[in-house]
């Protein structure tokens, strides 16, 4: 089992820096019992200049605030103090390349009423690409994304990730690397912890917002398509249409940009090294490392 901390690891909780090994939580907390919490996944990189930078820190903390607002969890912190605290956590743990996890959680409350107060935790650990470096063999999950009328889908809420665990474990139990979930209408939605894109005839497609998490990496890939003059369309599509794609990929803060080998055992048509996904994978890495990227180098 992966060890996320040791005896010397420092985290931030409610304005204080403490050793993770000596920190505790209340076993009667509303978050523990009902999954009533929100979180973010953020990455820090050692950039080309040698400086450690948190990628899109403001956007992540904006979404953390918005997630809380959507499910009525009080949020009293500013971006400035949270970003400052995050850099301090990296410094205290001597981390340059790290995955960062802010979590807003609630105190004891065994009713189903909204929280009247909340706590915040920021921790970090060293983590490589969440889904690995190889192309992924994925399967259509038997689990659907929750109906947007049943939940605030755009909130990155802890309880919602039970759905992700079920879909991911189902895929692994069947010999695949990851699952792909549909929405309640049968259209492709996203992976358990990543958004999905595909390439067809020189154009990139991705599902629209509505039944998916508005991923910050997703938004970055869309930005890169515009910067690189890659045609892009957000639209609804089916599994059958996705199976005709030239190439496809997942993206997310933890996963970064990772290519897909096949869907339900059917390979995609174009070698990954020749795909627009590979171009965007390289461009994304260059962006987070603050390096120059030339489109002409895409297939080097």
HUURKA-V717044 format. One record per backbone hydrogen bond with DSSP energy under -1.0 kcal/mol. CO is the residue of the C=O (numbers start at 0). NH is the residue of the N-H. If there is no record, write none. Layout:
co=CO nh=NH
co=CO nh=NH
This chain:
co=5 nh=8
co=8 nh=19
co=10 nh=17
co=11 nh=121
co=12 nh=15
co=15 nh=12
co=17 nh=10
co=18 nh=21
co=19 nh=22
co=25 nh=28
co=27 nh=108
co=28 nh=32
co=29 nh=33
co=30 nh=34
co=34 nh=36
co=34 nh=158
co=36 nh=157
co=37 nh=103
co=41 nh=99
co=42 nh=54
co=43 nh=97
co=44 nh=52
co=46 nh=49
co=50 nh=46
co=52 nh=44
co=55 nh=59
co=56 nh=60
co=57 nh=61
co=58 nh=62
co=59 nh=63
co=60 nh=64
co=61 nh=65
co=62 nh=66
co=63 nh=67
co=64 nh=68
co=65 nh=69
co=66 nh=70
co=67 nh=72
co=77 nh=81
co=78 nh=82
co=79 nh=83
co=80 nh=84
co=81 nh=85
co=82 nh=86
co=83 nh=87
co=84 nh=88
co=85 nh=89
co=86 nh=90
co=87 nh=91
co=88 nh=92
co=89 nh=94
co=90 nh=93
co=97 nh=43
co=98 nh=124
co=99 nh=41
co=100 nh=122
co=101 nh=39
co=102 nh=120
co=103 nh=37
co=104 nh=118
co=106 nh=29
co=118 nh=104
co=119 nh=13
co=120 nh=102
co=121 nh=11
co=122 nh=100
co=124 nh=98
co=128 nh=131
co=135 nh=260
co=135 nh=261
co=136 nh=176
co=136 nh=177
co=137 nh=263
co=138 nh=179
co=146 nh=149
co=150 nh=152
co=151 nh=154
co=154 nh=156
co=155 nh=38
co=157 nh=160
co=158 nh=161
co=159 nh=162
co=160 nh=164
co=161 nh=165
co=162 nh=166
co=163 nh=167
co=164 nh=168
co=165 nh=169
co=166 nh=170
co=167 nh=171
co=168 nh=172
co=169 nh=173
co=170 nh=175
co=171 nh=174
co=177 nh=138
co=179 nh=140
co=180 nh=188
co=181 nh=144
co=182 nh=185
co=186 nh=182
co=189 nh=180
co=193 nh=190
co=194 nh=250
co=196 nh=248
co=197 nh=204
co=198 nh=245
co=198 nh=246
co=199 nh=202
co=202 nh=199
co=203 nh=232
co=204 nh=197
co=205 nh=234
co=212 nh=214
co=214 nh=218
co=215 nh=219
co=216 nh=220
co=217 nh=221
co=218 nh=222
co=219 nh=223
co=220 nh=224
co=221 nh=225
co=222 nh=226
co=223 nh=227
co=224 nh=229
co=225 nh=228
co=230 nh=203
co=232 nh=205
co=236 nh=187
co=237 nh=241
co=238 nh=242
co=240 nh=243
co=241 nh=244
co=244 nh=268
co=245 nh=269
co=246 nh=198
co=247 nh=259
co=248 nh=196
co=249 nh=257
co=250 nh=194
co=251 nh=255
co=253 nh=129
co=255 nh=251
co=257 nh=249
co=258 nh=135
co=260 nh=267
co=261 nh=137
co=262 nh=265
co=265 nh=262
co=270 nh=273
co=271 nh=274
co=274 nh=278
co=275 nh=279
co=276 nh=280
co=277 nh=281
co=278 nh=282
co=279 nh=283
co=280 nh=284
co=281 nh=285
co=282 nh=286
co=283 nh=287
co=284 nh=288
co=285 nh=290
co=288 nh=47
co=293 nh=296
co=294 nh=297
co=296 nh=299
